[in-house]
């Protein structure tokens, strides 16, 4: 049998949680499907996540202009030309492809939502909620990673509850447990402890919150800060570190294809986002046995072990965030205990095998 042809429409395929997660899913299901991937912004940097066993082609996004009906008809022509057996669309940025398939298409269709941008930190944009309500009526399934997003889908977007599929993110637990610290690490040899984060440097990640909390730590805490990731916010964060007098203790590692090597060197993992749903990096930090300081966004407080919950603080509580960092950095036994509890919870709930099984079953159901 020829493998089925799946068409993936991503707003971007730069490094990010949903891109890395779906690359892992495609790697795992390589024998059953071939893929065409369209990044609407032309960015395909996360393509290094595919292994050699995946049959995948990258197609250019069609040039779209004019009024909405004209754009939708152009998308429909692209769908007809590519002739996929199944369509997967991702997040708000692909919504016009959802609409085109709804009105003129008949391709079996799974839509995936993983969260919101900074512009929807406090509440959804009303127009977008209405468009989703219309667009998602004729899909075959809506995949979400968090319970919070599942509630939004069934409530605000009026998606039939039986079409909402909650598939929590998973991690390669063995890989993140066995990470080897990067060499050399002379950048922070003078520091006793390392606070670290792994994130694309985008506004909604609010890494300025982390830099400010780190800078406010007492001088008795001899720590460095490692920021693993890249993006448009990098220079602004660098300037902020300089202004706060901590530039010599803040290391920008850039994008790293093996984040487990960096996690291995962290004493505390920090997430400072304004908005998330179920962050991949939290699962990875748990798999690496790290205690976590995080903002209380999405399902984070439900994800971590109960011992870690006191260190998940409201996003607007800057003093509480700094205090959580300080408490963990000053107590090695507390860090070890929470790290072990997080690892046990990851083993119980977030092994990627369960995620792969859920996607295999859903793809088999929708794209049969």
Residue, then its C-alpha position, 0 to 999 in steps of 0.5 A: x500500500x502507498x502511504x497516505x499523503x497528509x498536507x500540513x499548513x503551519x503559520x511558521x515552521x521555525x523552532x517552536x513547541x508545536x513544530x517540534x512536537x509534530x516533527x516527532x509525531x511524523x518521525x514516529x509514524x513515518x511508515x504510514x504517511x508521506x507529508x507535504x508541509x507549507x509554512x505560510x511565512x516561508x520559515x522552515x528552520x525546524x526542518x532539522x527535527x525530521x529524521x531520514x525515514x520521513x517522506x516529506x516535501x516542502x511546498x511554497x505558500x501560494x501568493x494570496x491577495x485581494x478580498x477573502x472570497x478570492x483568497x479562499x478560492x485560491x487556497x481551494x485550488x492549491x488543495x485540489x492541486x496538491x491532492x492530499x488524503x488528509x489536511x492538518x492546519x495549525x493555530x489561528x494563522x492557518x484559519x483561512x485554509x480551515x475556511x476554504x476546506x469548509x466551504x469548498x473542500x471535502x478533504x478529511x481535516x484535523x485542526x490543531x490549536x496550541x495556544x494564543x499570542x501575547x495579544x490574547x493574554x488576558x482574553x480572546x479577541x472577539x472577532x477571532x473567537x467568532x471566526x473560529x466558531x464558524x470555521x471549526x464547524x465542519x472539521x473532523x477533529x480539533x486537537x488541543x494539548x491542555x484542559x484549559x484550551x479544551x474548555x475554551x473550544x467547547x465553550x467559546x468556539x462551540x466545537x462539538x465536545x466529541x470532536x475536541x481531542x485532548x492529547x497532552x504533549x509528551x517527551x522522550x523521557x530517556x533522552x532528557x534524563x541522559x543529557x550531557x552538559x555542554x562543553x565548554x561552559x566557561x561562560x559561567x565557571x564562576x557561578x555556583x548555580x544556574x537558572x535556565x530556560x529554553x524558549x523562542x525569544x518572542x514577546x509572549x515568552x516575556x523573558x524580561x520578567x525572568x531577567x529582572x527577577x534574576x537581577x533582583x536576587x541577593x548577591x549572596x546567591x551566586x548564580x548565572x542565567x542561561x537563555x537557550x533560544x533565539x528570536x527578535x527579542x534577543x537584543x532587547x533582552x541583552x540590553x536589559x541585562x546590561x542596564x540591570x548590571x547582570x550582563x556578565x552573568x547572563x548567557x544567550x546560547x541561541x537556538x540549540x537542537x539538543x536542549x537536553x544537554x543544556x537542561x542537564x546543567x540547570x539547577x532551576x528551570x524557569x518559565x516566564x511566559x504571559x501565555x501558554x497552554x501545555x509547554x513542551x519545555x515544562x515536560x522536558x524539564x520534569x523529565x530532566x528532574x528539574x525543579x521549576x519556577x513558572x508563571x501560572x499560565x495554561x495547565x502548568x500548575x496541573x502539570x508539575x508535581x504537587x511539591x512544585x505547585x508553590x513555585x508556580x506564581x501569578x504572572x503579574x506577581x513579580x515579587x513572588x516570581x523572584x522569591x520563588x527563584x530565591x527559595x529554590x536556589x538557596x535550598x539544595x535539598x528542596x531542589x532535589x526533592x522537587x526534581x525527583x517528584x517532577x521526574x516521577x510525574x513525567x514518567x506517570x503522565x508524559x511519556x511520548x509513547x502515549x502521545x504517539x499512540x493517541x495521534x496514531x489512533x486519531x489519524x487512523x480514525x480521520x484519514x482512513 
